[in-house]
Amino acid sequence: MENRSLVTISGHTKDKIMYLIQMAREFELHTNRKLLDGKVIATLFFEPSTRTRLSFETAANRLGARVIGFADPKITSGTKGETLKDTIMMVSNYADIIVMRHYLEGAALYASEVSPVPIVNAGDGANQHPSQTMLDLYTIYQTQGTLENLNIYLVGDLKYGRTVHSLLTAMRHFNPTFHFIAPDELAMPDYYKMYCQQHGIRYFEHKDFDAETIKDADILYMTRVQRERFTDLMEYERVKDLYLLKKDMLSLARDNMKILHPLPRVNEIEYTIDDTPYAYYFQQARNGLYARQALLCDALGITLEEVRNDQTIQR
């Protein structure tokens, strides 16, 4: 049986990414459907989440599925010593697909190897976040009209930021130029820089963060410095306020430039930017619903043609 799990987007072809973008577009046009009527979707969140969990659960509900699961691992049998494998095997008896977020890198891959139902990775440690990447790709396509030949600036926590890691690997098909803006302590890991070199992806590294540095950006992707990833709180305090985006830094920005952020925001984007035409992070979060509807349907074997021919649209 084909394993339709989504652990990482790095294995997706260019055609597959564009296929999923087209499917997400169909769901933006008509969100309420009954394509998953009778299906049960389990959401297992071993790590806190607001946007990812709620958007997956909303996606399931708007597709007619039922949702089971937990948002707090303290109320599960894991506190009694149950292994991840046993949890996955138990839940797979009740659900058609499992959406899982876990604090350990590699947990989603392991779950996909032992689970008899598809696993969708909703984030595993500092590793990957493929559903966020799909909504990011959809948002970039929506705002730029293309994914090709774009200047993408990644700012802040590039060491622990799983969203930027996933986006970098997915964009390899589209001839991007990346600009990494981070302090040494949070620089893009060497593994991902080697990945760029292996796949012919241009990248530049910067320490400065000012209007001149970002003036050529098509996409300015801000990230939060994640306190929960630090074992040394002194290190966190030293770097948490180094790269803050202020309104006056947009004075040289291109007209088409859009600011993205996976959220939650702490203080890395000045609130006065919210009312500028460059701010797009709340629309980006909204796109998470359509992208995750597409991913759930794809993992359950529903095709783009079936979505387009769907007669269950609820107007």
N, C-alpha and C positions, 0 to 999 in steps of 0.2 A: 504494500500500500504506500502511495506517495506521501511523504512527510511534508505537509503544507505549513509547518511552523514558520514564524517570522522571528528569527533570533537576531539577525543583522541585515542591514540593507546592502552591505558590501557585495553580496553575491548577485544582486539584481542587475539585469542587463539594462541598457538604455531604453530599449523597447518596453521592458517591464515597468520601468519607472514612469514612462509616458502613458502607458496603459492605465496605471493606477491614478495618475493625475486626471486622465479623462474620466475615470470612474468617480473620483472625488467631485469633479465638476457636475456630473449627473446628480449626485447627492446634494450639492449646493442648490441646484435648480429645483429639486423636489426632495426634501429631507425626510418627510414622514411616509414610510412605506411598510409593507408587511412581508418583506423578503425573508426574514428570519423567524416568521411565526412558527411557534412550536419548538424553537431552539432554546437551549439554556447556556448562558455564558457565565463562567466563573471568573471573578476578579480577585486575585490573591495579591494583596499589597503588604509585603514584609517590610516596607519602608514607607514613610509618610508621603502622601501625594494629595493634591487638590485637583488641579486642572486635568492631569492625565487620567486619574480614576473617574472623575465626574464626566469627562468627555467620552471615555469608553462606555460608561454605564448609560449615558444619554444616547450615544450611538446605538447601543443594543436596544434600548427602549424604543427609539424612533424607528427601528427596523422590525419591531414586533417581538423581539426576544425577551426572555426573562433573565434576570441577573441574580446570581448568588455570590457569596464570597465574604471577604473581610477586609477592613482597612486598618486593623490593629492586630499584629501578630501575637500580642499578649493574651488575646482571648482564644487562641488556637491551641491545639495539642502539641505544637512545637515547644510550648513552655513545659510540657511533660517529657520532652526528649524525643518526640517523633521526628524522624528524618525527613528531609525535603522529598526524597523519593517516595516515602510512604504517604506524605501529604498529597503529592501529585497523583499517585495511583488511586488514592481514596477519592479525591475530588473528580477525577476523570470518570468515575462511575456515575456521576450525577450531571456532568456537563458535556456539551458538544465541543467546547473550545475553552482554553484557559488563558486569561490575560494575567501576567505575573510581573510584579516589580520586586526586585530583591537587592539587598545591600552588597551581595558578594558578586564580584566579576566572574562571569562564566556560569552563573546559576541558571540562566535561561537556556544556554546550550545544553547543560546537563539535563534540565527538565524536558527539553525537546527529545532527548535521546531515550528517556525512560517512559514518556507519556504516550498512551495510545490515542490521544486526541491532540489537535494542534495547540501549540504554545505560541502566544504572542508576547514578545519581550517588551515590557513597559518600562525598561530601564534596569540594568544590572550594574550596580556600583558605579565606578567612573568609566565603565567600558563603553556600552552602546545604548542608544535610545532610538530605535528605528521608526517607531510611530511618530515621534517628534520630528524626525528627519523628513518623513513623508509630508507632514503638514508644512514644514519649512520649505520643501521643494515646491509644493503647491502654491504657497504664498509668494515665493520668489517668481514663479511662472506667472502668477496672477498679476503681480505688480510690474514686472519687466516685460511680459509678453514672450519671454524666452528663458531658457536656462543656459544658453550658449554664450561663451566669451564674456563672462561677467567678472567685475572686480569685487571680490567679497572680502570684507575686513572683519576679522574675528578678534574680539576685544575682551580682556579680563582673565578669567580662569580657564586657560587653555590646557592646563595639566589635568585637572579633575573633571572638566566639563564634557560629559558624555555626548551632549547635543552637538558640540562642534566636532567631536571625533567622528560621529556618524555622518554629519553633513559633509565633511571633507571626503570621506570614502565614497559617498553617493555621487558627488559632483565630478568624479574623475572622468565621466563620460562626456562632459560638456565644456571642456577646454577652459576652466576657470583660471583666474589669477588670484591667489590668496595672499592676504596680508595679515600676519600674526602680530598683534599688539598686546604685550604682556610683560610683567616683570620677570626676572630670571627665575624666581621661585615658582612661577605659574606658567612657564613657557610651554609651548607645544612639545609633547614628548618626542624624543628622537625617533621612536618607532613610526610616528605619523609623518615626520619629515622624510624619513627613508621611504615611506609609502608614496609620498609625493614624487620623490626622485625616481622611483621604480615605475611610476605611471605617467611620467612626463608632465606633472602638475607644477606650474610655476608658483613660487611662494617667496615672500619677503618678510623679514622680521624687523619690528620696530620697538623702540623703547618710548619714543615720544608719542603723545596723544594730544593732538591739537588740530586746529582748522586746516593747516597746511598738509598735515599727514593724511587726513581722511578726505581731502577734496575730490579725489577721483573715485570714491566708492559708489558702486551701484547698490550694494547691500552693506549696511553697517550692523553687524550682529554682536550685540552686547550680551555679556554674561554676568551672573552674580558670583562673587567669590564665596564659595560654599563652606561655611564654617564646619559643617558636619563631616567634611572630608579631611579636616586637619587633626592630626594627633598632637601637634604643638600649637597651643592657642597664642603663644607669643608670635609665632610666624604668621598666624591669621591676622592678628592685630596690626602687624607690620605692613601687610599688603592689601588689606580690605578696602582702603580708600585711595589707592594709587591711580585708578583709571575711572574717573567720573565724567560722564558726558553732560556738558553744559550748553545752554542754548546758543551762546555766542560762538561756540565751536562749529556751528552749522553755517556760518557766514559765507563760506566758499563751496558749499555742497552742491552737487549736481541736482537739477530739477527732478530727475527720476529716482534719486536716492531714497531708500526706505530703511528705517531703523527697526530691526527685529530684536526680540528678546524672548527666551523660552519661559520666562517668569517662574517664580515670583521675583519681582524687583525689590531691592532693598533701598539703596540710595545711588545706584550707578547711573541712573538716567534722571536728570533734573525734571521735576514735575511740570515746569513750564513748557517742556518739549511736547507734552501730550497734545497740545492744541495746534501744533505745527503740521503741515502737510507731510512731513517726513516720518512722523510717528505711525507705526503700523503694527505694534505688538499686540494690541487688543483684537484687531482683526485677525492677526496671526493665530491667536488663541481660539477664536471662533472657527477658523479653518480646521482646527483639530477635530471637530465633530465630523466634518465631511471626509477627511483623510482616514479617520478611524472607522467610519462606516465602510469605506472602500476596503480597508485592510481586513476587517472582520468578514466581509462577504468573500473576498478573495481566498482567505484561509479556509473558508467553508465550501469552496468550490463553485461559488456563484460567479458567472462571467459578466463581462461588460455588456455583451449582447443581451443577456438576461435582464440586466439592470435597465438598459435602454428600452426593452420591450415590456417592462414591468407594468402590470395592470392593477397593482395594489396601492398605487399612489394615493395618499390621503391629503386632500386639498383643504 
